[in-house]
Amino acid sequence: MNMHNSTKIGLAAVAVAGVATVVAAPGAQAAQDCKTTTVTSQVKVADEKQTTEVTPAVTHVEHADAVSHEESRFSKVVKGESHEAVTEDQFRNSVYTRTYTPGTDAVTDTIEHPAETHTVEHPAETHTVEHPAETHLVHHEAVTHEETRVMDRGYAYRQKETGKVRYLNTPDWNGEDEHGDKGWVRFAGGDLTETVTVVDEEAWDETVVDKEAWTETVVDKEAWTETVVDKEAWTETIVVQEATPAVFGPWQWDHFTTWTTTSGTPADEDGQDGEDNPLNLSQIGEQYEQTVITKEAYTDPDVTLYFIEDGEPTTNLADASWTADEPEGWDLVDTRTVEDSPASDVTVVDSPASSVTVVIPAVYETKTNKSEKCAAVVKDASTKAASTNAASTKADSEVPTRIDAGLAGNLPNTGGPNGVLLAVGGLLAGIGGIGAFLTRRRKNA
């Protein structure tokens, strides 16, 4: 038996910390069989998001003109019935009436506009003032005493109206002084004296300095921030609907007053006067006179009837119906225009406002990971010079041993439990291969 196993058996596999290492005996050659695996994955780089696009409403304004129609009042005169009667003088007056249409106030709205301003920073404004010395004047009064002296013989005169008194040395003064006053009357005479003030010491003024002259820096205006009003706040009044003026209709004959035996102009039926008075809608006009036969035939006065729609006629124009149709057999009294609907502007929506929500999908990025797996292959380079057994020679000289590709050292991930298991698996596979090799070597020996 040859004892060279220890020198020829030099193949061992060692797995440490998930790494497989192949060791070849002297004279052996090692090679690797590798395979690259590419893994492609999608990674999200931006989330899905939504945005809303708003479209405003589209409108236009349609104008409608005012709608109106004309209405009229109608009357007719009914002749009175004839009677025999006693004659008497009767009087009546024409009554004229007019219409009054009240005016309407303008309909307005106010818009408050705020003031338009900007700010200006102003530095302090100063100037210097040279102050003279501050003094005051102390006046010292004169020291005096009074003396009474007899000047002359004097006469006293009194002004009769004012009571003023004058002393003169003239006994026959004419009663008129230098001012033209008259009415002076002498009422007394005697010595004319005067009181004289005698100056013992003249009055004098003393200047006292209260504060010496000094220079002062005066701040005329502190540094300040000015808010400048470019445009004052203002209130704008807009007219939504124009005012309409009050309108008086023309005076028109309406009817006669009732015949009466009293002459003279009667009072107005409405008791009002004044052309601008809206209550003054009736006034008395010219007077008519007739002689009525009281004991012989006489005729009742004509009666003016006013048309009432769907009712009995009236004698009062104010109660008459305003109608758009002319009744047969009636006379036109007056006409008015009635507004059925005022002019207006209507905003029509052509298309309403709308909004659309747009969804922007998430964005993904493609990432590629590559991994490589390798298997080690070992060949014995030595050959025996002579061998009687061809199979033994082949087994001895060329012993291929494959270390499984699962060895942990050739895997991309050797960490954690999976890495440990793969490393152990590779080690066991390697040991199994070595055991088979040693068995064959013993047989050949």
Long-range contacts (C-beta under 8 A, 24 or more apart in sequence): 1-445, 2-445, 5-438, 5-441, 5-442, 5-445, 8-382, 8-441, 9-437, 9-438, 9-441, 11-378, 11-401, 11-434, 11-437, 12-434, 13-403, 13-407, 13-426, 13-427, 13-430, 13-431, 13-433, 13-434, 14-427, 15-407, 15-408, 15-409, 15-423, 15-424, 15-426, 15-427, 15-430, 17-414, 17-423, 18-408, 18-409, 18-411, 18-414, 18-415, 18-419, 18-420, 18-422, 18-423, 19-408, 19-409, 19-414, 19-423, 20-376, 20-403, 20-407, 20-408, 20-409, 20-410, 20-423, 20-426, 20-427, 20-430, 21-409, 22-376, 22-378, 22-403, 22-430, 24-378, 25-380, 27-380, 27-381, 27-382, 28-378, 28-379, 28-380, 28-381, 29-378, 29-379, 29-381, 30-376, 30-377, 30-378, 31-376, 31-377, 31-378, 31-379, 32-374, 32-375, 32-376, 32-377, 33-374, 33-375, 33-376, 33-377, 33-405, 34-372, 34-373, 34-374, 34-375, 34-410, 35-372, 35-373, 35-374, 35-405, 36-370, 36-371, 36-372, 37-370, 37-371, 37-372, 37-373, 38-368, 38-369, 38-370, 39-368, 39-369, 39-370, 39-371, 40-366, 40-367, 40-368, 40-369, 41-366, 41-367, 41-368, 41-369, 42-364, 42-365, 42-366, 42-367, 43-364, 43-365, 43-366, 43-367, 44-362, 44-363, 44-364, 44-365, 45-363, 45-364, 45-365, 46-362, 46-363, 47-362, 48-359, 48-360, 48-361, 48-362, 49-359, 49-360, 50-357, 50-358, 50-359, 50-360, 51-357, 51-358, 51-360, 52-355, 52-356, 52-357, 52-358, 53-355, 53-356, 53-358, 54-353, 54-354, 54-355, 55-353, 55-354, 55-355, 55-356, 56-353, 57-349, 57-350, 57-351, 57-352, 57-353, 58-349, 58-350, 58-351, 59-347, 59-348, 59-349, 59-350, 60-347, 60-348, 60-350, 61-345, 61-346, 61-347, 61-348, 62-345, 62-346, 62-348, 63-343, 63-344, 63-345, 64-341, 64-343, 64-344, 64-345, 64-346, 65-343, 66-339, 66-341, 66-342, 66-343, 67-339, 67-340, 67-341, 68-337, 68-338, 68-339, 68-340, 69-324, 69-337, 69-338, 69-340, 70-324, 70-335, 70-336, 70-337, 70-338, 71-322, 71-323, 71-324, 71-335, 71-336, 71-337, 71-338, 72-322, 72-323, 72-324, 72-326, 72-332, 72-333, 72-334, 72-335, 72-336, 73-306, 73-307, 73-317, 73-320, 73-321, 73-322, 73-323, 73-332, 73-333, 73-334, 74-306, 74-307, 74-320, 74-323, 74-326, 74-327, 74-330, 74-331, 74-332, 74-333, 75-304, 75-305, 75-306, 75-307, 75-317, 75-320, 75-330, 75-331, 75-333, 76-304, 76-305, 76-307, 76-313, 76-329, 76-330, 76-331, 77-302, 77-303, 77-304, 77-305, 78-302, 78-303, 78-304, 78-305, 79-299, 79-302, 80-299, 80-300, 80-301, 80-302, 80-303, 81-299, 81-300, 82-297, 82-298, 82-299, 82-300, 83-297, 83-298, 83-299, 83-300, 84-293, 84-295, 84-296, 84-297, 84-298, 85-292, 85-293, 85-294, 85-295, 85-296, 85-297, 85-298, 86-292, 86-293, 86-294, 86-295, 86-296, 87-291, 87-292, 87-293, 87-294, 87-295, 87-296, 87-298, 88-261, 88-291, 88-292, 88-294, 89-261, 89-263, 89-289, 89-290, 89-291, 89-292, 90-259, 90-260, 90-261, 90-289, 90-290, 90-291, 90-292, 91-259, 91-260, 91-261, 91-262, 91-263, 91-264, 91-287, 91-288, 91-289, 91-290, 92-256, 92-257, 92-258, 92-259, 92-260, 92-287, 92-288, 92-290, 92-301, 93-256, 93-257, 93-265, 93-266, 93-284, 93-285, 93-286, 93-287, 93-288, 94-253, 94-255, 94-256, 94-257, 94-284, 94-285, 94-286, 94-288, 95-253, 95-254, 95-255, 95-256, 95-257, 95-269, 95-282, 95-283, 95-284, 95-285, 96-251, 96-252, 96-253, 96-254, 96-282, 96-283, 96-284, 96-285, 97-251, 97-252, 97-254, 97-281, 97-282, 97-283, 97-317, 98-248, 98-249, 98-250, 98-251, 98-252, 98-281, 99-248, 99-249, 99-281, 99-334, 99-336, 100-246, 100-247, 100-248, 100-249, 100-278, 100-281, 101-246, 101-247, 101-249, 101-336, 102-246, 102-278, 103-243, 103-244, 103-245, 103-246, 103-247, 104-243, 104-244, 105-243, 106-239, 106-240, 106-241, 106-242, 106-243, 107-239, 107-240, 107-241, 108-237, 108-238, 108-239, 108-240, 109-237, 109-238, 109-240, 110-235, 110-236, 110-237, 110-238, 111-235, 111-236, 111-237, 111-238, 112-233, 112-235, 113-233, 113-234, 113-235, 113-236, 114-233, 115-229, 115-230, 115-231, 115-232, 115-233, 116-229, 116-230, 116-231, 117-227, 117-228, 117-229, 117-230, 118-227, 118-228, 118-230, 119-225, 119-226, 119-227, 119-228, 120-225, 120-226, 120-228, 121-223, 121-225, 121-226, 122-221, 122-223, 122-224, 122-225, 122-226, 123-223, 124-219, 124-221, 124-222, 124-223, 125-219, 125-220, 125-221, 126-217, 126-218, 126-219, 126-220, 127-217, 127-218, 127-220, 128-215, 128-216, 128-217, 128-218, 129-215, 129-216, 129-217, 129-218, 130-213, 130-215, 131-211, 131-213, 131-214, 131-215, 131-216, 132-213, 133-209, 133-210, 133-211, 133-212, 133-213, 134-209, 134-210, 134-211, 135-207, 135-208, 135-209, 135-210, 136-207, 136-208, 136-210, 137-205, 137-206, 137-207, 137-208, 138-205, 138-206, 138-207, 138-208, 139-203, 139-204, 139-205, 139-206, 140-203, 140-204, 140-205, 140-206, 141-203, 142-199, 142-200, 142-201, 142-202, 142-203, 143-199, 143-200, 143-201, 144-197, 144-198, 144-199, 144-200, 145-197, 145-198, 145-200, 146-195, 146-196, 146-197, 146-198, 147-195, 147-196, 147-197, 147-198, 148-193, 148-194, 148-195, 148-196, 149-193, 149-194, 149-195, 149-196, 150-191, 150-192, 150-193, 151-192, 151-193, 151-194, 152-191, 152-192, 153-189, 153-190, 153-191, 153-192, 154-189, 154-190, 154-191, 154-192, 154-193, 155-186, 155-188, 155-189, 156-186, 156-187, 156-188, 156-189, 156-190, 157-184, 157-185, 157-186, 157-187, 158-184, 158-185, 158-187, 159-183, 159-184, 160-184, 160-185, 167-192, 241-342, 246-278, 248-275, 248-278, 249-334, 251-283, 252-333, 252-334, 253-285, 254-282, 254-304, 254-317, 255-304, 255-315, 255-317, 256-288, 256-301, 256-304, 257-284, 258-301, 259-290, 259-292, 259-301, 263-287, 263-289, 306-333, 371-411, 371-412, 372-410, 372-412, 373-405, 373-406, 373-410, 373-411, 374-405, 374-410, 375-402, 375-403, 375-404, 375-405, 375-407, 375-410, 376-402, 376-403, 376-407, 377-401, 377-402, 378-403, 389-444, 392-443, 392-444, 395-440, 395-441, 395-443, 395-444, 396-441, 396-444, 399-437, 399-440, 399-441, 401-433, 401-434, 401-437, 402-433, 403-429, 403-430, 403-433, 404-429, 404-430
